[in-house]
Amino acid sequence: MLLYKNTVKATLTSGFAELDAELPGGGWPLGALCELLPRHVGIGELRLLGPALASLSAAGRSLAWIAPPHRPYAPALAAAGIDLARVLVVNTRSEREAWWAAEQALASRSCGAVLLWPGQLPFIALRRLSLASADSSALSFLFRAPQAASSASPAVLRLALSACVGGLRLDLLKRRGAPALHGLVLDTSMAVERSSSQRIQPVVPAEVSADVPAEAQRASPDFSPVLSSKRLTV
Amino acid sequence: MLWISLLLPQLPLELYGRGSLLPDALNDAKSDAKSDAKPGAKVNANAKALAILEGRGADCEHDHAFSSGRIIACNARAEAAGVCRGMSSSAALALLPELQLRLRDRAGETELLLNLASWAGQFTPSVALDFPNALTLEVSGSLRLFGGLPALLSRLRHGLAQTGHQVWIGVAPTPRAALWLARQALAQGLPAYGDATQPSPQQATEAALPPMLTEQTLQAGVAAMSINLLQPDAQSDAPLALACDALRGLGLRTLGEVLALPRDGLRQRFGPVLLRELDRALGSQPDPRTFFVPPPRFSASLELLSEVNRAEAVQFAAQRLLNQFAGYLAARSAGTRRFMLRLGHREGRFTDVVVGMISPARSAEHFGLLLRERLATLSLRQPVRLLRLEAEDIQPWAGADVALLPDSTDGTGLGVGAAAEAWPKLVERLRARLGDASVQGLALAADHRPEHASVTAAVSLSMSPSAAQKHQHNQHSLPSSQLHASTSATSSPLPRGRGERPFWLLPRPRPLPERNAVPLHEDGPLALLAGPERIESGWWDGDDVARDYFVARTPKASVVWIYRERGALQGGQWYLHGLFA
């Protein structure tokens, strides 16, 4: 009985039905370390977490962003439904400080999610984080370089992320239970990506002002990407 | 009425010795396990031998007292070498050349006793001072709160061990009897209550109780006490001491024998004082006490036996003060947001370490953790010889609401209530180590310029859904269920009036080269997906922007946010401003 309880912990739905079907327990594991290995920055790794972070923040749980590579941008987080009052951004001077901060955040058991960009992570630090995570009930994500896939890790879930046509390709390098045989593609694309089948040609400002009066553009901040793409395509 | 008397006979010694990093307990436990020597005389090889001197009468001046003074207290290490009370300083130094001598500091002892009274206020509001070295607590009203007398005594013992004091305890229905009982325990050579240096089998159990008298045994207990307990300081010329001498001269040994004498004769011979003392001890006369009121500010100091330049040693000594401080806060049912530890160096110089908190706190453990982070980043230029803890910002403690029903765990394993308590502590801890500016919250600002629309904010401490979030919902007229429960964040409609915004914004826009009117990313030419979104704003504060924003895809399928400066006729420079992660 106890053994069973230990192996299947609570999960939180990822917000993507296809992904939930592949994850043991039907969602992101709580109180267990997860690694995300995006091939490049900006392919949709945060959009993947958006629904889970939004539901945690709505439940009043805090989200710690530790040593993020850039400034998290408040309007985008708000648009993803994340309560900004629950967001804690921790900037650190060194990798070591970042690991320490993540361990503290996990050990305090007060965070709903801990996102860490750890840099070069030695195995000992990884192991410490994994233990701290197991003691907590938080969603804990490490964002690591794709090269880390070849090294061993105590994380219970490892996902390699790469961009592909129509969204984000996920390869489950490691999960609890049976290994995944094939990757899956999630539609994390933004509305603008789907709606713009055609490329937009950049136009010089003079032409824009000839087409639409500058006053009108200033007066109406409303912006519809579909509309403007039609209007501007020559 | 139930009185607990705390007798602190080692106060002159503890004034200097309690800050030493090598507590006797630590080393003695080890040596005990090895040799199992006689439990009475513990010798700690690492502890420094220390003795306190006191001059007599006019010799109290500094230089003179060192040569002519007599030893009034010494620690176990000195005692093992043969130093004892009443010895002259030269004789003691002949026995033990490395003996450290200190002059008795009566003012310091009084301050320490007052601080301990503040500390003891956490157990009962009725703390009376018995100068020079005892506290008497009336605890009948607190027994229920602390779960009975044994539980209360165990807490007292634990707390006193943490503040670094040896205490002898007596429990009785009257304050005087309690004090005499404690003196009796000391005189009989019983080990200090809960003293870890005396790990005899009886003491090892938590249930070990100090000597105790009840209403029924009070009469017999007092009758069996020795006369000497009335006034242990034999040199005193108070009327009581003179009476004691006279009684001893009559051949009386116990108080019972004194009580058996005719009262009228006693009153005539020794005055009213002796009878009053005895009647008060037996409870047949009232014994009114003035209770101690904690001061509005906290200030306590600790002189170190030797100069210290390691952070752990400072931390250890500071923890003694922090424990006292926590007791003081509990006694006043208050918390603090800021305290200052002053590290005293030679020549009256100080290094001040200020620890601030974002919400009032009162736990010694939490203070200790914060202080450790501060001390870890501090480099001491000079060794420390004195610690002083000061706190002025004492605030009423709001207390935490306790739910009637067990905490709801919302499926995440931990109650929201418990998380709400741990949250400010986490933020404080991170701030103590990383600096205040490194730990920030996020907020929206009403500005069209992208770099001004996201600002750092104070970290929110409440755990309820914020007003900002509710406001945002209203603004977008989206039911929250739609925002949160949507299967994909992108399926919710874009906020009106805005294009997509990237998760990462570069702190400074990065210029992009251009080829054939197509901007080039480091990976190759960019494909524009959406745009332009024109943003012109900010002419009023000198940070004027006029830009056309585009969403673009790199050849490696990352999606980025770029803009082109407006103004020039042929199109301005391209910039990379954000990453859609």
Interface residues (C-beta under 8 A of the other chain):
Chain A: A10 L12 G15 F16 A17 L30 G31 R39 H40 V41 G42 I43 G44 E45 L46 R47 G50 P51 A54 S55 S57 A58 A59 G60 R61 S62 P68 P69 H70 R71 P72 Y73 A74 P75 A76 L77 A78 A79 A80 G81 D83 L84 A85 R86 V87 L88 V89 V90 N91 T92 R93 E97 W100 A101 Q104 A105 S108 R109 S110 C111 G112 S136 S137 A163 C164 D187 T188 S189 M190 A191 V192 E193 S195 S196 R199 I200 Q201 P202 V203 V204 P205 A206 V208 Q217 R218 P221 D222 F223 P225 S228 S229 L232
Chain B: D410 G411 T412 G413 L414 V416 A418 A419 A420 E421 A422 W423 K425 L426 V427 R429 L430 R433 L434 S438 V439 Q440 G441 L442 A443 L444 A445 H448 P450 A453 S454 V455 T456 A457 V459 S460 M463 S464 P465 S466 A468 Q469 Q472 S480 L483 H484 A485 S486 T487 S488 A489 T490 S492 L494 P495 R496 G497 R498 G499 E500 R501 P502 F503 W504 L505 L506 P507 A517 V518 P519 A527 L528 L529 A530 G531 P532 E533 R534 E536 D548 F550 V551 R553 T554 K556 A557 S558 V559 V560 R564 R566 G567 A568 L569 Q570 G571 G578 L579 F580 A581
